[in-house]
């Protein structure tokens, strides 16, 4: 097995996320080769020490290759070009958010060639990428996961082995679903606040401050499964308390919305589903 400091790295796709991630690989002892369809995107990294590739195939000489392109079609195209030129043992890591079936299919197709395809979507945004504080969710075999841990640690402060190829993307989709549902809920809350004469900038400051203290939605995500909790579970009584507070506050917010004529479908859905979702459903009399 190649020693970590001898591993050659490659990066394809130097956009908003790819560029800062690749930048943190520039000083990698084994070297970094980069490619993007936009020459100016490569120039900035080459000036810092990366090697410029003329095409995708040129990057195939690397041992671990990260791919951050736009969609499934581009991923399939890039991986296909790499696979035609890569040696056995190469790891191709897909950071794009794509269909989980795409990663699993590519991994299965390239397995006979000894090429590892892993899906490794990231979360945290461009700011976290620049600081090396992304979270990465890796769908990979144990062998491939071991090969990417050290390189990924250059731009990620949390590396999760989600399971087999495809599992990383499934985890990312669940995470992003929560992200954008919460955005929609924030819009609904803002409509209520506006109708109630509340300053929206002040509300935003309060939300950011309190979520930083409480952890936001992640504060309840400690369960091993979504079955109802038994009374002896360590979360049972805390979640009963959360249910009581949540249903009270949701009911008060909905009453205010009705008074002000604000339609609040997400709040209604939350009131209907909070108890069962927490695993502490109301018992039928």
C-alpha beads as a LAMMPS data file, in Angstrom:
LAMMPS data file: protein, C-alpha beads

285 atoms
284 bonds

1 atom types
1 bond types

-500.0 500.0 xlo xhi
-500.0 500.0 ylo yhi
-500.0 500.0 zlo zhi

Masses

1 110.0

Atoms # bond

1 1 1 0.000 0.000 0.000
2 1 1 1.261 3.473 -0.859
3 1 1 2.379 5.464 2.178
4 1 1 0.048 8.417 2.941
5 1 1 2.731 10.998 2.174
6 1 1 3.368 9.391 -1.240
7 1 1 -0.279 9.340 -2.342
8 1 1 -0.889 11.544 -5.370
9 1 1 -4.066 13.608 -5.256
10 1 1 -6.266 14.918 -8.053
11 1 1 -9.185 17.339 -8.107
12 1 1 -11.718 17.866 -10.909
13 1 1 -14.263 20.679 -10.683
14 1 1 -12.995 23.871 -9.072
15 1 1 -16.168 25.778 -8.355
16 1 1 -17.492 27.335 -5.144
17 1 1 -16.817 24.190 -3.121
18 1 1 -14.145 22.454 -5.184
19 1 1 -11.726 25.384 -5.276
20 1 1 -11.351 25.867 -1.489
21 1 1 -11.246 22.103 -0.935
22 1 1 -8.527 21.653 -3.561
23 1 1 -6.610 24.628 -2.159
24 1 1 -6.196 22.758 1.124
25 1 1 -4.516 19.942 -0.842
26 1 1 -1.941 22.144 -2.562
27 1 1 0.745 21.405 0.032
28 1 1 0.074 17.654 0.082
29 1 1 3.466 15.845 0.047
30 1 1 2.541 13.569 -2.872
31 1 1 1.393 16.488 -5.008
32 1 1 -1.919 17.685 -6.440
33 1 1 -3.127 17.729 -10.053
34 1 1 -6.183 19.843 -10.888
35 1 1 -8.565 20.190 -13.804
36 1 1 -11.516 22.427 -14.604
37 1 1 -13.072 23.445 -17.904
38 1 1 -12.322 27.058 -16.936
39 1 1 -8.574 27.776 -17.199
40 1 1 -8.788 30.674 -14.750
41 1 1 -10.076 28.326 -12.043
42 1 1 -6.928 26.205 -12.372
43 1 1 -4.520 29.121 -12.618
44 1 1 -5.061 30.235 -9.025
45 1 1 -4.156 26.781 -7.717
46 1 1 -1.258 26.237 -10.101
47 1 1 0.246 29.486 -8.837
48 1 1 0.195 27.962 -5.354
49 1 1 1.917 24.760 -6.450
50 1 1 -0.667 22.452 -8.022
51 1 1 -0.011 20.722 -11.345
52 1 1 -2.273 21.713 -14.225
53 1 1 -3.954 18.944 -16.231
54 1 1 -4.927 19.454 -19.861
55 1 1 -7.955 17.157 -19.577
56 1 1 -9.746 14.736 -17.271
57 1 1 -7.619 11.792 -18.402
58 1 1 -4.461 13.547 -17.189
59 1 1 -5.785 13.473 -13.635
60 1 1 -6.169 9.681 -13.754
61 1 1 -2.535 9.193 -12.726
62 1 1 -3.457 10.309 -9.198
63 1 1 -4.215 7.782 -6.460
64 1 1 -7.141 9.639 -4.866
65 1 1 -9.236 11.827 -7.162
66 1 1 -12.001 14.143 -5.959
67 1 1 -14.796 15.083 -8.341
68 1 1 -17.077 18.079 -7.721
69 1 1 -19.185 18.712 -10.817
70 1 1 -22.791 19.750 -11.356
71 1 1 -24.973 16.687 -11.771
72 1 1 -25.285 12.946 -12.381
73 1 1 -24.635 13.260 -16.102
74 1 1 -21.368 15.116 -15.577
75 1 1 -20.337 12.709 -12.821
76 1 1 -20.865 9.711 -15.109
77 1 1 -18.914 11.387 -17.899
78 1 1 -15.965 12.328 -15.693
79 1 1 -15.812 8.983 -13.909
80 1 1 -15.964 7.188 -17.243
81 1 1 -12.977 9.156 -18.582
82 1 1 -11.019 8.560 -15.389
83 1 1 -11.799 4.849 -15.338
84 1 1 -10.504 4.434 -18.891
85 1 1 -7.093 5.679 -17.766
86 1 1 -6.794 4.899 -14.063
87 1 1 -4.792 2.076 -12.491
88 1 1 -6.179 -0.541 -10.080
89 1 1 -6.385 0.777 -6.539
90 1 1 -7.356 4.290 -7.592
91 1 1 -10.066 5.958 -5.507
92 1 1 -12.553 8.242 -7.260
93 1 1 -14.459 10.305 -4.702
94 1 1 -17.664 12.019 -5.811
95 1 1 -18.490 15.109 -3.742
96 1 1 -21.395 16.268 -5.921
97 1 1 -24.911 15.772 -4.560
98 1 1 -26.334 13.208 -6.969
99 1 1 -28.661 10.220 -6.968
100 1 1 -27.432 7.527 -4.548
101 1 1 -28.080 4.974 -7.295
102 1 1 -25.498 6.665 -9.521
103 1 1 -22.666 6.190 -7.020
104 1 1 -23.663 2.600 -6.277
105 1 1 -23.872 1.715 -9.982
106 1 1 -20.502 3.275 -10.789
107 1 1 -18.880 1.511 -7.834
108 1 1 -20.238 -1.834 -8.993
109 1 1 -19.219 -1.229 -12.602
110 1 1 -15.624 -0.343 -11.749
111 1 1 -15.063 -2.947 -9.059
112 1 1 -13.738 -5.536 -11.573
113 1 1 -11.058 -3.001 -12.596
114 1 1 -9.975 -2.607 -8.979
115 1 1 -11.086 1.041 -9.001
116 1 1 -12.879 2.303 -5.901
117 1 1 -15.769 4.703 -6.410
118 1 1 -16.928 6.402 -3.220
119 1 1 -19.636 8.975 -2.761
120 1 1 -18.497 11.638 -0.319
121 1 1 -20.889 14.604 -0.299
122 1 1 -19.988 17.426 2.045
123 1 1 -21.902 19.928 4.134
124 1 1 -20.900 23.197 5.730
125 1 1 -20.571 25.550 2.779
126 1 1 -17.682 27.421 1.226
127 1 1 -16.681 29.062 4.508
128 1 1 -16.188 25.714 6.216
129 1 1 -14.273 24.437 3.189
130 1 1 -11.805 27.328 3.456
131 1 1 -11.286 26.656 7.174
132 1 1 -11.036 22.876 6.794
133 1 1 -14.179 22.337 8.864
134 1 1 -16.537 20.561 6.470
135 1 1 -18.443 17.422 7.384
136 1 1 -18.121 14.633 4.804
137 1 1 -20.406 11.608 4.567
138 1 1 -18.548 8.752 2.913
139 1 1 -20.164 5.794 1.176
140 1 1 -17.320 3.356 0.630
141 1 1 -15.875 -0.058 1.310
142 1 1 -13.691 -0.287 4.409
143 1 1 -10.605 -0.441 2.167
144 1 1 -11.504 2.697 0.227
145 1 1 -12.527 4.563 3.380
146 1 1 -9.115 3.917 4.906
147 1 1 -7.454 5.390 1.812
148 1 1 -9.401 8.670 1.872
149 1 1 -9.417 9.469 5.578
150 1 1 -6.093 11.302 5.689
151 1 1 -6.611 13.355 2.504
152 1 1 -10.178 14.239 3.504
153 1 1 -8.995 15.398 6.928
154 1 1 -7.254 18.324 5.210
155 1 1 -10.615 19.979 4.509
156 1 1 -13.055 18.155 6.825
157 1 1 -13.192 18.190 10.621
158 1 1 -15.904 15.502 10.691
159 1 1 -15.536 12.368 8.547
160 1 1 -18.393 9.862 8.775
161 1 1 -18.292 6.396 7.203
162 1 1 -21.966 6.222 6.268
163 1 1 -21.809 2.716 4.789
164 1 1 -21.417 1.191 1.340
165 1 1 -21.215 3.286 -1.866
166 1 1 -24.459 5.272 -2.111
167 1 1 -24.902 5.568 1.653
168 1 1 -23.064 8.890 1.831
169 1 1 -25.484 10.438 -0.631
170 1 1 -28.508 9.003 1.176
171 1 1 -27.268 10.642 4.367
172 1 1 -26.662 13.946 2.552
173 1 1 -30.188 13.921 1.114
174 1 1 -31.674 13.447 4.585
175 1 1 -29.499 16.239 5.931
176 1 1 -30.434 18.598 3.102
177 1 1 -34.116 17.749 3.440
178 1 1 -33.968 18.968 7.035
179 1 1 -32.034 22.052 5.920
180 1 1 -34.578 23.205 3.373
181 1 1 -37.652 22.236 5.361
182 1 1 -36.232 24.407 8.146
183 1 1 -35.790 27.249 5.636
184 1 1 -39.447 26.899 4.674
185 1 1 -40.421 26.872 8.340
186 1 1 -38.324 30.006 8.885
187 1 1 -40.278 31.715 6.111
188 1 1 -43.553 30.674 7.717
189 1 1 -42.378 31.959 11.112
190 1 1 -41.327 35.233 9.488
191 1 1 -44.792 35.685 7.991
192 1 1 -46.316 35.260 11.444
193 1 1 -43.782 37.649 12.983
194 1 1 -44.366 40.271 10.287
195 1 1 -48.120 40.090 10.729
196 1 1 -47.617 40.451 14.473
197 1 1 -45.478 43.575 14.038
198 1 1 -42.190 41.914 15.001
199 1 1 -38.911 43.188 13.524
200 1 1 -37.667 40.382 11.256
201 1 1 -33.993 41.296 11.631
202 1 1 -34.292 41.096 15.406
203 1 1 -36.071 37.742 15.134
204 1 1 -33.285 36.438 12.914
205 1 1 -30.670 37.507 15.466
206 1 1 -32.562 35.698 18.227
207 1 1 -32.878 32.515 16.136
208 1 1 -29.181 32.428 15.266
209 1 1 -28.162 33.116 18.850
210 1 1 -30.457 30.550 20.461
211 1 1 -29.723 27.833 17.877
212 1 1 -26.006 28.292 18.535
213 1 1 -26.701 27.599 22.217
214 1 1 -29.243 24.789 21.889
215 1 1 -28.018 23.052 18.732
216 1 1 -31.227 23.605 16.775
217 1 1 -32.816 20.533 15.226
218 1 1 -29.655 18.488 15.759
219 1 1 -30.268 18.652 19.516
220 1 1 -32.883 15.873 19.287
221 1 1 -30.986 13.609 16.871
222 1 1 -29.480 11.034 19.250
223 1 1 -31.630 7.962 18.594
224 1 1 -30.529 4.689 17.011
225 1 1 -33.878 4.197 15.265
226 1 1 -37.275 5.870 14.899
227 1 1 -39.284 3.359 16.946
228 1 1 -41.371 4.693 19.848
229 1 1 -39.268 5.146 22.969
230 1 1 -39.776 2.852 25.941
231 1 1 -40.126 4.426 29.405
232 1 1 -36.672 3.170 30.383
233 1 1 -34.963 4.862 27.399
234 1 1 -32.681 7.710 28.460
235 1 1 -34.485 10.114 26.111
236 1 1 -38.026 9.172 27.088
237 1 1 -38.595 11.723 29.860
238 1 1 -36.623 14.565 28.215
239 1 1 -38.675 14.041 25.042
240 1 1 -41.924 13.966 26.988
241 1 1 -40.915 17.386 28.281
242 1 1 -40.009 18.507 24.741
243 1 1 -43.403 17.268 23.486
244 1 1 -45.232 19.184 26.200
245 1 1 -43.375 22.415 25.497
246 1 1 -43.576 22.004 21.734
247 1 1 -47.293 21.325 21.597
248 1 1 -48.001 24.246 23.933
249 1 1 -45.879 26.676 21.919
250 1 1 -47.161 25.445 18.563
251 1 1 -50.746 25.789 19.758
252 1 1 -50.104 29.340 20.927
253 1 1 -48.416 30.239 17.613
254 1 1 -51.293 28.743 15.625
255 1 1 -53.812 30.664 17.686
256 1 1 -51.903 33.878 16.995
257 1 1 -51.795 33.016 13.308
258 1 1 -55.536 32.439 13.215
259 1 1 -56.119 35.802 14.882
260 1 1 -53.876 37.526 12.350
261 1 1 -55.122 35.586 9.325
262 1 1 -51.762 33.885 8.627
263 1 1 -51.877 30.437 7.011
264 1 1 -49.356 28.141 8.753
265 1 1 -49.408 24.645 7.198
266 1 1 -45.996 23.619 8.539
267 1 1 -46.921 24.599 12.076
268 1 1 -50.119 22.556 11.781
269 1 1 -48.155 19.590 10.475
270 1 1 -45.643 19.977 13.309
271 1 1 -48.391 19.970 15.936
272 1 1 -49.923 16.856 14.372
273 1 1 -46.627 14.958 14.077
274 1 1 -44.308 16.162 16.843
275 1 1 -45.268 13.568 19.451
276 1 1 -44.970 10.555 17.166
277 1 1 -41.809 11.941 15.592
278 1 1 -40.150 12.311 18.987
279 1 1 -41.088 8.726 19.774
280 1 1 -43.456 9.649 22.602
281 1 1 -46.912 9.462 20.974
282 1 1 -50.032 10.205 22.962
283 1 1 -51.623 7.040 24.312
284 1 1 -55.219 6.463 23.362
285 1 1 -57.644 6.581 26.272

Bonds

1 1 1 2
2 1 2 3
3 1 3 4
4 1 4 5
5 1 5 6
6 1 6 7
7 1 7 8
8 1 8 9
9 1 9 10
10 1 10 11
11 1 11 12
12 1 12 13
13 1 13 14
14 1 14 15
15 1 15 16
16 1 16 17
17 1 17 18
18 1 18 19
19 1 19 20
20 1 20 21
21 1 21 22
22 1 22 23
23 1 23 24
24 1 24 25
25 1 25 26
26 1 26 27
27 1 27 28
28 1 28 29
29 1 29 30
30 1 30 31
31 1 31 32
32 1 32 33
33 1 33 34
34 1 34 35
35 1 35 36
36 1 36 37
37 1 37 38
38 1 38 39
39 1 39 40
40 1 40 41
41 1 41 42
42 1 42 43
43 1 43 44
44 1 44 45
45 1 45 46
46 1 46 47
47 1 47 48
48 1 48 49
49 1 49 50
50 1 50 51
51 1 51 52
52 1 52 53
53 1 53 54
54 1 54 55
55 1 55 56
56 1 56 57
57 1 57 58
58 1 58 59
59 1 59 60
60 1 60 61
61 1 61 62
62 1 62 63
63 1 63 64
64 1 64 65
65 1 65 66
66 1 66 67
67 1 67 68
68 1 68 69
69 1 69 70
70 1 70 71
71 1 71 72
72 1 72 73
73 1 73 74
74 1 74 75
75 1 75 76
76 1 76 77
77 1 77 78
78 1 78 79
79 1 79 80
80 1 80 81
81 1 81 82
82 1 82 83
83 1 83 84
84 1 84 85
85 1 85 86
86 1 86 87
87 1 87 88
88 1 88 89
89 1 89 90
90 1 90 91
91 1 91 92
92 1 92 93
93 1 93 94
94 1 94 95
95 1 95 96
96 1 96 97
97 1 97 98
98 1 98 99
99 1 99 100
100 1 100 101
101 1 101 102
102 1 102 103
103 1 103 104
104 1 104 105
105 1 105 106
106 1 106 107
107 1 107 108
108 1 108 109
109 1 109 110
110 1 110 111
111 1 111 112
112 1 112 113
113 1 113 114
114 1 114 115
115 1 115 116
116 1 116 117
117 1 117 118
118 1 118 119
119 1 119 120
120 1 120 121
121 1 121 122
122 1 122 123
123 1 123 124
124 1 124 125
125 1 125 126
126 1 126 127
127 1 127 128
128 1 128 129
129 1 129 130
130 1 130 131
131 1 131 132
132 1 132 133
133 1 133 134
134 1 134 135
135 1 135 136
136 1 136 137
137 1 137 138
138 1 138 139
139 1 139 140
140 1 140 141
141 1 141 142
142 1 142 143
143 1 143 144
144 1 144 145
145 1 145 146
146 1 146 147
147 1 147 148
148 1 148 149
149 1 149 150
150 1 150 151
151 1 151 152
152 1 152 153
153 1 153 154
154 1 154 155
155 1 155 156
156 1 156 157
157 1 157 158
158 1 158 159
159 1 159 160
160 1 160 161
161 1 161 162
162 1 162 163
163 1 163 164
164 1 164 165
165 1 165 166
166 1 166 167
167 1 167 168
168 1 168 169
169 1 169 170
170 1 170 171
171 1 171 172
172 1 172 173
173 1 173 174
174 1 174 175
175 1 175 176
176 1 176 177
177 1 177 178
178 1 178 179
179 1 179 180
180 1 180 181
181 1 181 182
182 1 182 183
183 1 183 184
184 1 184 185
185 1 185 186
186 1 186 187
187 1 187 188
188 1 188 189
189 1 189 190
190 1 190 191
191 1 191 192
192 1 192 193
193 1 193 194
194 1 194 195
195 1 195 196
196 1 196 197
197 1 197 198
198 1 198 199
199 1 199 200
200 1 200 201
201 1 201 202
202 1 202 203
203 1 203 204
204 1 204 205
205 1 205 206
206 1 206 207
207 1 207 208
208 1 208 209
209 1 209 210
210 1 210 211
211 1 211 212
212 1 212 213
213 1 213 214
214 1 214 215
215 1 215 216
216 1 216 217
217 1 217 218
218 1 218 219
219 1 219 220
220 1 220 221
221 1 221 222
222 1 222 223
223 1 223 224
224 1 224 225
225 1 225 226
226 1 226 227
227 1 227 228
228 1 228 229
229 1 229 230
230 1 230 231
231 1 231 232
232 1 232 233
233 1 233 234
234 1 234 235
235 1 235 236
236 1 236 237
237 1 237 238
238 1 238 239
239 1 239 240
240 1 240 241
241 1 241 242
242 1 242 243
243 1 243 244
244 1 244 245
245 1 245 246
246 1 246 247
247 1 247 248
248 1 248 249
249 1 249 250
250 1 250 251
251 1 251 252
252 1 252 253
253 1 253 254
254 1 254 255
255 1 255 256
256 1 256 257
257 1 257 258
258 1 258 259
259 1 259 260
260 1 260 261
261 1 261 262
262 1 262 263
263 1 263 264
264 1 264 265
265 1 265 266
266 1 266 267
267 1 267 268
268 1 268 269
269 1 269 270
270 1 270 271
271 1 271 272
272 1 272 273
273 1 273 274
274 1 274 275
275 1 275 276
276 1 276 277
277 1 277 278
278 1 278 279
279 1 279 280
280 1 280 281
281 1 281 282
282 1 282 283
283 1 283 284
284 1 284 285
